[in-house]
Amino acid sequence: MEVEENFVIKSIGAEHTFEHDTNDWSAIHKELVALTNSVHSRLAEEKMTYRTITLKIRFKGFQTYTRSRSSRFATTQKDRIIQTLDELSAEFESNPKEVRLVGVRLSGLEPKATSTIDSFA
């Protein structure tokens, strides 16, 4: 008898720990773009759409914060991820503590329909 797995992906994420803690926000934003490229590629491979974007920031001393934003409609737009991460990270840029880790997670995943709201944009 063959066992069939019904695995449902609930989120797609990636994190990066900096070699040295940093407060160089241009380097942090550059890493967030690289993480976005990674999770967006996986989203496309899995033929999924997302509704929620989550930013994770861990500071020196292991204080960890997450911020999320959800959309009413599922989408595949990479630019929306980058713009949302910029907006979510803005509140942390004035924090004098150095950043140890950043992460990006997409959730609220749904199978990509043959036409999405993006098709009409």
DRENTORKOL-3810 file (N, C-alpha, C; in nm, 4 decimals):
REM DRENTORKOL-3810
@n.u->0.0843; n.v->-0.1181; n.w->0.0000; ca.u->0.0000; ca.v->0.0000; ca.w->0.0000; c.u->0.0889; c.v->0.1244; c.w->0.0000
@n.u->0.0613; n.v->0.2157; n.w->-0.0889; ca.u->0.1395; ca.v->0.3375; ca.w->-0.1020; c.u->0.0815; c.v->0.4471; c.w->-0.0127
@n.u->0.1699; n.v->0.5166; n.w->0.0578; ca.u->0.1278; ca.v->0.6263; ca.w->0.1443; c.u->0.1366; c.v->0.7559; c.w->0.0653
@n.u->0.0281; n.v->0.8307; n.w->0.0675; ca.u->0.0242; ca.v->0.9574; ca.w->-0.0041; c.u->0.0283; c.v->1.0714; c.w->0.0968
@n.u->0.1192; n.v->1.1649; n.w->0.0746; ca.u->0.1303; ca.v->1.2788; ca.w->0.1647; c.u->0.0542; c.v->1.3980; c.w->0.1085
@n.u->-0.0186; n.v->1.4640; n.w->0.1932; ca.u->-0.0875; ca.v->1.5873; ca.w->0.1567; c.u->-0.0255; c.v->1.6999; c.w->0.2375
@n.u->0.0874; n.v->1.7482; n.w->0.1898; ca.u->0.1614; ca.v->1.8524; ca.w->0.2599; c.u->0.1173; c.v->1.9887; c.w->0.2091
@n.u->0.0723; n.v->2.0736; n.w->0.2994; ca.u->0.0282; ca.v->2.2065; ca.w->0.2628; c.u->0.1269; c.v->2.3079; c.w->0.3197
@n.u->0.1828; n.v->2.3911; n.w->0.2341; ca.u->0.2759; ca.v->2.4940; ca.w->0.2773; c.u->0.1966; c.v->2.6086; c.w->0.3385
@n.u->0.2304; n.v->2.6460; n.w->0.4625; ca.u->0.1595; ca.v->2.7538; ca.w->0.5293; c.u->0.2337; c.v->2.8864; c.w->0.5212
@n.u->0.3668; n.v->2.8797; n.w->0.5075; ca.u->0.4445; ca.v->3.0027; ca.w->0.4948; c.u->0.5766; c.v->2.9716; c.w->0.4254
@n.u->0.6376; n.v->3.0767; n.w->0.3725; ca.u->0.7684; ca.v->3.0669; ca.w->0.3084; c.u->0.8522; c.v->3.1783; c.w->0.3689
@n.u->0.9682; n.v->3.1431; n.w->0.4237; ca.u->1.0495; ca.v->3.2448; ca.w->0.4884; c.u->1.1981; c.v->3.2212; c.w->0.4720
@n.u->1.2740; n.v->3.3243; n.w->0.5051; ca.u->1.4199; ca.v->3.3163; ca.w->0.5039; c.u->1.4727; c.v->3.4173; c.w->0.6055
@n.u->1.5868; n.v->3.3834; n.w->0.6654; ca.u->1.6508; ca.v->3.4713; ca.w->0.7633; c.u->1.7984; c.v->3.4825; c.w->0.7316
@n.u->1.8579; n.v->3.5915; n.w->0.7807; ca.u->2.0019; ca.v->3.6103; ca.w->0.7652; c.u->2.0582; c.v->3.6645; c.w->0.8958
@n.u->2.1620; n.v->3.5974; n.w->0.9469; ca.u->2.2350; ca.v->3.6469; ca.w->1.0632; c.u->2.3607; c.v->3.7152; c.w->1.0120
@n.u->2.3784; n.v->3.8395; n.w->1.0494; ca.u->2.4961; ca.v->3.9144; ca.w->1.0060; c.u->2.6206; c.v->3.8599; c.w->1.0746
@n.u->2.7303; n.v->3.8581; n.w->1.0019; ca.u->2.8571; ca.v->3.8117; ca.w->1.0574; c.u->2.8968; c.v->3.8983; c.w->1.1771
@n.u->2.8713; n.v->4.0282; n.w->1.1642; ca.u->2.8944; ca.v->4.1234; ca.w->1.2732; c.u->2.7668; c.v->4.2048; c.w->1.2898
@n.u->2.7244; n.v->4.2258; n.w->1.4141; ca.u->2.6065; ca.v->4.3080; ca.w->1.4381; c.u->2.6274; c.v->4.4440; c.w->1.3718
@n.u->2.5195; n.v->4.5003; n.w->1.3167; ca.u->2.5342; ca.v->4.6225; ca.w->1.2381; c.u->2.4191; c.v->4.7199; c.w->1.2616
@n.u->2.4481; n.v->4.8471; n.w->1.2441; ca.u->2.3418; ca.v->4.9476; ca.w->1.2381; c.u->2.3518; c.v->5.0246; c.w->1.1068
@n.u->2.4124; n.v->4.9609; n.w->1.0082; ca.u->2.4216; ca.v->5.0147; ca.w->0.8719; c.u->2.2926; c.v->4.9770; c.w->0.7982
@n.u->2.1977; n.v->5.0720; n.w->0.7963; ca.u->2.0660; ca.v->5.0404; ca.w->0.7413; c.u->2.0670; c.v->5.0190; c.w->0.5911
@n.u->2.1653; n.v->5.0705; n.w->0.5206; ca.u->2.1700; ca.v->5.0404; ca.w->0.3769; c.u->2.2078; c.v->4.8936; c.w->0.3580
@n.u->2.2969; n.v->4.8404; n.w->0.4410; ca.u->2.3319; ca.v->4.6975; ca.w->0.4345; c.u->2.2146; c.v->4.6102; c.w->0.4784
@n.u->2.1412; n.v->4.6559; n.w->0.5771; ca.u->2.0242; ca.v->4.5805; ca.w->0.6260; c.u->1.9174; c.v->4.5762; c.w->0.5166
@n.u->1.8915; n.v->4.6906; n.w->0.4521; ca.u->1.7925; ca.v->4.6934; ca.w->0.3432; c.u->1.8376; c.v->4.6062; c.w->0.2260
@n.u->1.9668; n.v->4.6087; n.w->0.1963; ca.u->2.0198; ca.v->4.5248; ca.w->0.0886; c.u->1.9947; c.v->4.3766; c.w->0.1198
@n.u->2.0125; n.v->4.3386; n.w->0.2455; ca.u->1.9880; ca.v->4.1998; ca.w->0.2859; c.u->1.8393; c.v->4.1665; c.w->0.2789
@n.u->1.7535; n.v->4.2609; n.w->0.3154; ca.u->1.6092; ca.v->4.2372; ca.w->0.3051; c.u->1.5670; c.v->4.2151; c.w->0.1601
@n.u->1.6295; n.v->4.2866; n.w->0.0675; ca.u->1.6001; ca.v->4.2657; ca.w->-0.0753; c.u->1.6465; c.v->4.1268; c.w->-0.1182
@n.u->1.7641; n.v->4.0840; n.w->-0.0729; ca.u->1.8139; ca.v->3.9499; ca.w->-0.1067; c.u->1.7205; c.v->3.8424; c.w->-0.0498
@n.u->1.6747; n.v->3.8603; n.w->0.0727; ca.u->1.5813; ca.v->3.7647; ca.w->0.1329; c.u->1.4484; c.v->3.7643; c.w->0.0567
@n.u->1.4042; n.v->3.8819; n.w->0.0144; ca.u->1.2812; ca.v->3.8916; ca.w->-0.0648; c.u->1.2955; c.v->3.8143; c.w->-0.1953
@n.u->1.4088; n.v->3.8295; n.w->-0.2617; ca.u->1.4319; ca.v->3.7555; ca.w->-0.3858; c.u->1.4238; c.v->3.6051; c.w->-0.3607
@n.u->1.4797; n.v->3.5605; n.w->-0.2504; ca.u->1.4785; ca.v->3.4179; ca.w->-0.2160; c.u->1.3365; c.v->3.3667; c.w->-0.1910
@n.u->1.2611; n.v->3.4363; n.w->-0.1051; ca.u->1.1265; ca.v->3.3876; ca.w->-0.0740; c.u->1.0325; c.v->3.4028; c.w->-0.1934
@n.u->1.0525; n.v->3.5061; n.w->-0.2742; ca.u->0.9677; ca.v->3.5245; ca.w->-0.3919; c.u->0.9936; c.v->3.4144; c.w->-0.4951
@n.u->1.1192; n.v->3.3733; n.w->-0.5115; ca.u->1.1511; ca.v->3.2625; ca.w->-0.6026; c.u->1.0817; c.v->3.1347; c.w->-0.5578
@n.u->1.0876; n.v->3.1096; n.w->-0.4285; ca.u->1.0228; ca.v->2.9894; ca.w->-0.3751; c.u->0.8709; c.v->2.9971; c.w->-0.3931
@n.u->0.8143; n.v->3.1165; n.w->-0.3746; ca.u->0.6710; ca.v->3.1373; ca.w->-0.3954; c.u->0.6328; c.v->3.0996; c.w->-0.5382
@n.u->0.7143; n.v->3.1450; n.w->-0.6344; ca.u->0.6890; ca.v->3.1147; ca.w->-0.7758; c.u->0.7041; c.v->2.9656; c.w->-0.8033
@n.u->0.8079; n.v->2.9030; n.w->-0.7466; ca.u->0.8292; ca.v->2.7585; ca.w->-0.7655; c.u->0.7103; c.v->2.6784; c.w->-0.7145
@n.u->0.6551; n.v->2.7213; n.w->-0.6036; ca.u->0.5423; ca.v->2.6497; ca.w->-0.5417; c.u->0.4083; c.v->2.6880; c.w->-0.6045
@n.u->0.4109; n.v->2.7864; n.w->-0.6984; ca.u->0.2889; ca.v->2.8346; ca.w->-0.7647; c.u->0.1845; c.v->2.8802; c.w->-0.6620
@n.u->0.2321; n.v->2.9680; n.w->-0.5714; ca.u->0.1470; ca.v->3.0175; ca.w->-0.4643; c.u->0.1370; c.v->3.1702; c.w->-0.4710
@n.u->0.0384; n.v->3.2236; n.w->-0.4004; ca.u->0.0241; ca.v->3.3669; ca.w->-0.3783; c.u->0.0305; c.v->3.3889; c.w->-0.2272
@n.u->0.0507; n.v->3.5142; n.w->-0.1848; ca.u->0.0573; ca.v->3.5445; ca.w->-0.0419; c.u->-0.0371; c.v->3.6583; c.w->-0.0090
@n.u->-0.0712; n.v->3.6678; n.w->0.1198; ca.u->-0.1513; ca.v->3.7808; ca.w->0.1679; c.u->-0.0806; c.v->3.8568; c.w->0.2791
@n.u->0.0110; n.v->3.7916; n.w->0.3519; ca.u->0.0750; ca.v->3.8550; ca.w->0.4672; c.u->0.2263; c.v->3.8546; c.w->0.4530
@n.u->0.2862; n.v->3.9687; n.w->0.4848; ca.u->0.4314; ca.v->3.9855; ca.w->0.4847; c.u->0.4734; c.v->4.0106; c.w->0.6286
@n.u->0.5735; n.v->3.9370; n.w->0.6756; ca.u->0.6229; ca.v->3.9552; ca.w->0.8117; c.u->0.7717; c.v->3.9868; c.w->0.8093
@n.u->0.8082; n.v->4.0896; n.w->0.8824; ca.u->0.9476; ca.v->4.1284; ca.w->0.9028; c.u->0.9889; c.v->4.0821; c.w->1.0420
@n.u->1.1062; n.v->4.0234; n.w->1.0516; ca.u->1.1632; ca.v->3.9850; ca.w->1.1815; c.u->1.2962; c.v->4.0573; c.w->1.1952
@n.u->1.3160; n.v->4.1221; n.w->1.3097; ca.u->1.4430; ca.v->4.1883; ca.w->1.3387; c.u->1.4881; c.v->4.1457; c.w->1.4781
@n.u->1.6120; n.v->4.1007; n.w->1.4857; ca.u->1.6712; ca.v->4.0662; ca.w->1.6151; c.u->1.7910; c.v->4.1585; c.w->1.6368
@n.u->1.7892; n.v->4.2253; n.w->1.7505; ca.u->1.8972; ca.v->4.3164; ca.w->1.7856; c.u->2.0028; c.v->4.2448; c.w->1.8700
@n.u->2.1180; n.v->4.3093; n.w->1.8821; ca.u->2.2216; ca.v->4.2637; ca.w->1.9744; c.u->2.1552; c.v->4.2520; c.w->2.1117
@n.u->2.1832; n.v->4.1448; n.w->2.1814; ca.u->2.1150; ca.v->4.1218; ca.w->2.3084; c.u->1.9917; c.v->4.0346; c.w->2.2911
@n.u->1.9656; n.v->3.9925; n.w->2.1673; ca.u->1.8582; ca.v->3.8990; ca.w->2.1321; c.u->1.7169; c.v->3.9515; c.w->2.1526
@n.u->1.6986; n.v->4.0842; n.w->2.1587; ca.u->1.5631; ca.v->4.1393; ca.w->2.1565; c.u->1.5103; c.v->4.1180; c.w->2.0155
@n.u->1.3980; n.v->4.0479; n.w->2.0042; ca.u->1.3432; ca.v->4.0144; ca.w->1.8735; c.u->1.2052; c.v->4.0766; c.w->1.8572
@n.u->1.1830; n.v->4.1362; n.w->1.7391; ca.u->1.0559; ca.v->4.1993; ca.w->1.7075; c.u->1.0061; c.v->4.1470; c.w->1.5738
@n.u->0.8747; n.v->4.1336; n.w->1.5628; ca.u->0.8142; ca.v->4.1010; ca.w->1.4340; c.u->0.7049; c.v->4.2035; c.w->1.4055
@n.u->0.6931; n.v->4.2357; n.w->1.2791; ca.u->0.5877; ca.v->4.3252; ca.w->1.2330; c.u->0.5294; c.v->4.2640; c.w->1.1063
@n.u->0.3973; n.v->4.2650; n.w->1.0965; ca.u->0.3300; ca.v->4.2049; ca.w->0.9808; c.u->0.2310; c.v->4.3020; c.w->0.9200
@n.u->0.2056; n.v->4.2790; n.w->0.7931; ca.u->0.1008; ca.v->4.3534; ca.w->0.7243; c.u->0.0316; c.v->4.2568; c.w->0.6290
@n.u->-0.1018; n.v->4.2586; n.w->0.6331; ca.u->-0.1800; ca.v->4.1709; ca.w->0.5467; c.u->-0.2551; c.v->4.2518; c.w->0.4424
@n.u->-0.2748; n.v->4.1897; n.w->0.3290; ca.u->-0.3491; ca.v->4.2492; ca.w->0.2188; c.u->-0.4841; c.v->4.1799; c.w->0.2087
@n.u->-0.5796; n.v->4.2512; n.w->0.1611; ca.u->-0.7138; ca.v->4.1939; ca.w->0.1444; c.u->-0.7151; c.v->4.0861; c.w->0.0356
@n.u->-0.6295; n.v->4.1057; n.w->-0.0669; ca.u->-0.6261; ca.v->4.0133; ca.w->-0.1793; c.u->-0.4909; c.v->3.9443; c.w->-0.1890
@n.u->-0.4924; n.v->3.8205; n.w->-0.2292; ca.u->-0.3685; ca.v->3.7462; ca.w->-0.2509; c.u->-0.2969; c.v->3.8005; c.w->-0.3745
@n.u->-0.1650; n.v->3.7988; n.w->-0.3706; ca.u->-0.0859; ca.v->3.8532; ca.w->-0.4799; c.u->0.0458; c.v->3.7760; c.w->-0.4925
@n.u->0.1172; n.v->3.8053; n.w->-0.5991; ca.u->0.2518; ca.v->3.7501; ca.w->-0.6179; c.u->0.3549; c.v->3.8617; c.w->-0.6315
@n.u->0.3169; n.v->3.9865; n.w->-0.6128; ca.u->0.4021; ca.v->4.1016; ca.w->-0.6411; c.u->0.5244; c.v->4.1120; c.w->-0.5494
@n.u->0.6411; n.v->4.1088; n.w->-0.6118; ca.u->0.7666; ca.v->4.1222; ca.w->-0.5360; c.u->0.7856; c.v->4.2665; c.w->-0.4892
@n.u->0.7510; n.v->4.3637; n.w->-0.5727; ca.u->0.7672; ca.v->4.5052; ca.w->-0.5344; c.u->0.6884; c.v->4.5385; c.w->-0.4081
@n.u->0.5716; n.v->4.4783; n.w->-0.3931; ca.u->0.4901; ca.v->4.5025; ca.w->-0.2738; c.u->0.5623; c.v->4.4519; c.w->-0.1488
@n.u->0.6327; n.v->4.3400; n.w->-0.1602; ca.u->0.7068; ca.v->4.2867; ca.w->-0.0455; c.u->0.8142; c.v->4.3869; c.w->-0.0032
@n.u->0.8931; n.v->4.4340; n.w->-0.0992; ca.u->1.0036; ca.v->4.5259; ca.w->-0.0694; c.u->0.9494; c.v->4.6563; c.w->-0.0099
@n.u->0.8460; n.v->4.7111; n.w->-0.0693; ca.u->0.7874; ca.v->4.8360; ca.w->-0.0185; c.u->0.7360; c.v->4.8178; c.w->0.1240
@n.u->0.6680; n.v->4.7078; n.w->0.1497; ca.u->0.6135; ca.v->4.6819; ca.w->0.2831; c.u->0.7250; c.v->4.6635; c.w->0.3852
@n.u->0.8310; n.v->4.5927; n.w->0.3480; ca.u->0.9441; ca.v->4.5746; ca.w->0.4403; c.u->1.0091; c.v->4.7085; c.w->0.4725
@n.u->1.0214; n.v->4.7955; n.w->0.3741; ca.u->1.0765; ca.v->4.9294; ca.w->0.3986; c.u->0.9901; c.v->5.0044; c.w->0.5003
@n.u->0.8599; n.v->4.9964; n.w->0.4821; ca.u->0.7682; ca.v->5.0649; ca.w->0.5738; c.u->0.7734; c.v->5.0047; c.w->0.7138
@n.u->0.7754; n.v->4.8711; n.w->0.7218; ca.u->0.7774; ca.v->4.8045; ca.w->0.8524; c.u->0.9090; c.v->4.8248; c.w->0.9265
@n.u->1.0193; n.v->4.8337; n.w->0.8536; ca.u->1.1500; ca.v->4.8478; ca.w->0.9191; c.u->1.1790; c.v->4.9910; c.w->0.9618
@n.u->1.1058; n.v->5.0891; n.w->0.9078; ca.u->1.1326; ca.v->5.2312; ca.w->0.9361; c.u->1.1304; c.v->5.2612; c.w->1.0858
@n.u->1.0406; n.v->5.1979; n.w->1.1593; ca.u->1.0307; ca.v->5.2269; ca.w->1.3028; c.u->1.1552; c.v->5.1833; c.w->1.3814
@n.u->1.2347; n.v->5.0934; n.w->1.3247; ca.u->1.3521; ca.v->5.0423; ca.w->1.3957; c.u->1.4803; c.v->5.1175; c.w->1.3617
@n.u->1.4776; n.v->5.1969; n.w->1.2575; ca.u->1.5997; ca.v->5.2627; ca.w->1.2107; c.u->1.6572; c.v->5.3615; c.w->1.3110
@n.u->1.5762; n.v->5.4148; n.w->1.3984; ca.u->1.6264; ca.v->5.5090; ca.w->1.4985; c.u->1.6750; c.v->5.4379; c.w->1.6248
@n.u->1.6568; n.v->5.3063; n.w->1.6323; ca.u->1.7038; ca.v->5.2299; ca.w->1.7475; c.u->1.8564; c.v->5.2280; c.w->1.7455
@n.u->1.9198; n.v->5.2697; n.w->1.8547; ca.u->2.0665; ca.v->5.2743; ca.w->1.8546; c.u->2.1326; c.v->5.1355; c.w->1.8612
@n.u->2.0559; n.v->5.0327; n.w->1.8958; ca.u->2.1134; ca.v->4.8977; ca.w->1.9037; c.u->2.1447; c.v->4.8445; c.w->1.7646
@n.u->2.2469; n.v->4.7602; n.w->1.7603; ca.u->2.2855; ca.v->4.6997; ca.w->1.6331; c.u->2.1975; c.v->4.5789; c.w->1.6033
@n.u->2.1771; n.v->4.5544; n.w->1.4748; ca.u->2.0937; ca.v->4.4435; ca.w->1.4285; c.u->2.1802; c.v->4.3190; c.w->1.4116
@n.u->2.1310; n.v->4.2084; n.w->1.4625; ca.u->2.1999; ca.v->4.0804; ca.w->1.4523; c.u->2.1412; c.v->3.9946; c.w->1.3402
@n.u->2.0072; n.v->3.9988; n.w->1.3233; ca.u->1.9397; ca.v->3.9092; ca.w->1.2288; c.u->1.8196; c.v->3.9805; c.w->1.1691
@n.u->1.7918; n.v->3.9514; n.w->1.0426; ca.u->1.6681; ca.v->3.9957; ca.w->0.9785; c.u->1.6041; c.v->3.8756; c.w->0.9101
@n.u->1.4722; n.v->3.8795; n.w->0.9012; ca.u->1.4003; ca.v->3.7715; ca.w->0.8350; c.u->1.2778; c.v->3.8237; c.w->0.7626
@n.u->1.2371; n.v->3.7489; n.w->0.6624; ca.u->1.1189; ca.v->3.7814; ca.w->0.5817; c.u->1.0350; c.v->3.6544; c.w->0.5717
@n.u->0.9050; n.v->3.6671; n.w->0.5965; ca.u->0.8162; ca.v->3.5523; ca.w->0.5826; c.u->0.6894; c.v->3.5946; c.w->0.5092
@n.u->0.6481; n.v->3.5114; n.w->0.4161; ca.u->0.5212; ca.v->3.5287; ca.w->0.3452; c.u->0.4258; c.v->3.4223; c.w->0.3968
@n.u->0.3042; n.v->3.4620; n.w->0.4307; ca.u->0.2051; ca.v->3.3654; ca.w->0.4782; c.u->0.0685; c.v->3.4020; c.w->0.4211
@n.u->-0.0336; n.v->3.3304; n.w->0.4659; ca.u->-0.1643; ca.v->3.3464; ca.w->0.4038; c.u->-0.1563; c.v->3.2967; c.w->0.2611
@n.u->-0.0829; n.v->3.1865; n.w->0.2438; ca.u->-0.0570; ca.v->3.1352; ca.w->0.1096; c.u->-0.1800; c.v->3.0665; c.w->0.0515
@n.u->-0.1943; n.v->3.0838; n.w->-0.0778; ca.u->-0.3026; ca.v->3.0194; ca.w->-0.1524; c.u->-0.2455; c.v->2.9737; c.w->-0.2857
@n.u->-0.2988; n.v->2.8650; n.w->-0.3406; ca.u->-0.2539; ca.v->2.8244; ca.w->-0.4747; c.u->-0.2823; c.v->2.9363; c.w->-0.5741
@n.u->-0.1884; n.v->2.9562; n.w->-0.6642; ca.u->-0.2039; ca.v->3.0626; ca.w->-0.7640; c.u->-0.3126; c.v->3.0230; c.w->-0.8632
@n.u->-0.4110; n.v->3.1097; n.w->-0.8789; ca.u->-0.5186; ca.v->3.0865; ca.w->-0.9760; c.u->-0.4645; c.v->3.1203; c.w->-1.1147
@n.u->-0.5356; n.v->3.0786; n.w->-1.2163; ca.u->-0.4909; ca.v->3.1089; ca.w->-1.3522; c.u->-0.4877; c.v->3.2590; c.w->-1.3769
@n.u->-0.5766; n.v->3.3336; n.w->-1.3091; ca.u->-0.5673; ca.v->3.4794; ca.w->-1.3153; c.u->-0.5834; c.v->3.5329; c.w->-1.1743
@n.u->-0.4948; n.v->3.6232; n.w->-1.1359; ca.u->-0.5001; ca.v->3.6842; ca.w->-1.0032; c.u->-0.5301; c.v->3.8318; c.w->-1.0197
@n.u->-0.5462; n.v->3.8996; n.w->-0.9086; ca.u->-0.5687; ca.v->4.0446; ca.w->-0.9121; c.u->-0.4520; c.v->4.1132; c.w->-0.9829
@n.u->-0.3305; n.v->4.0512; n.w->-0.9768; ca.u->-0.2135; ca.v->4.1080; ca.w->-1.0432; c.u->-0.2324; c.v->4.1146; c.w->-1.1959
@n.u->-0.3129; n.v->4.0268; n.w->-1.2496; ca.u->-0.3335; ca.v->4.0223; ca.w->-1.3948; c.u->-0.4001; c.v->4.1502; c.w->-1.4454
@n.u->-0.4688; n.v->4.2205; n.w->-1.3568; ca.u->-0.5432; ca.v->4.3383; ca.w->-1.3967; c.u->-0.4710; c.v->4.4673; c.w->-1.3612
@n.u->-0.3552; n.v->4.4553; n.w->-1.2957; ca.u->-0.2809; ca.v->4.5751; ca.w->-1.2519; c.u->-0.2045; c.v->4.6372; c.w->-1.3653
END
